């Protein structure tokens, strides 16, 4: 599934490539100082609406995040970019659920966002959105069903022109 780099993700990537300090580095430093054992970990949040680049701020994304018993953002292990490429893919199976609500998740999953925090809440939308993906076909879930992403199913590419 191809995605698009969020505005904050693009700024963070450019700042990293040019050696400038960035909001992303400050975010990860704050995580490390608070005792987070994986300060550079990224997490996938599932969304119930198709997302556009103008909607990739955390306040907006929180209103689009799926809800249901058994749902939690999942850490995403990325493969190393192959020599000469600017792409990385998910390295392992990623599983959400199983969802124990009778209806599974409350709404179909239409996309996902790569974020820097495991949790956020309305009023405290901490973290950054680095990239987002929209599904070609929404996914619905049933009670006791899990949603799985196979290794390599998400691709992160830094395009240079």
BELMOKA-V835156 format. One record per backbone hydrogen bond with DSSP energy under -1.0 kcal/mol. NH is the residue of the N-H (numbers start at 0). CO is the residue of the C=O. Records with the same first field share a line. If there is no record, write none. Layout:
# BELMOKA-V835156
NH=CO ; CO
This chain:
# BELMOKA-V835156
3=131
5=129
9=5
10=6
11=7
12=8
13=9
14=10
15=11
16=12
17=13
19=14
25=21
26=22
27=23
28=24
29=25
30=26
31=27
32=28
33=29
34=31
35=30
40=37
42=114
43=73
44=112
46=110
47=63
54=51
55=52
60=56
61=57
63=60
65=45
70=67
73=43
75=41
78=88
84=81
87=155
89=153
90=76
93=148
95=146
98=144
99=68
103=100
105=66
108=138
109=46
110=46
111=132
112=44
113=130
114=42
115=127
120=123
123=120
125=123
129=113
131=3
132=111
134=109
138=108
143=98
144=141
146=95
148=93
151=89
152=149
154=0
155=87
157=85
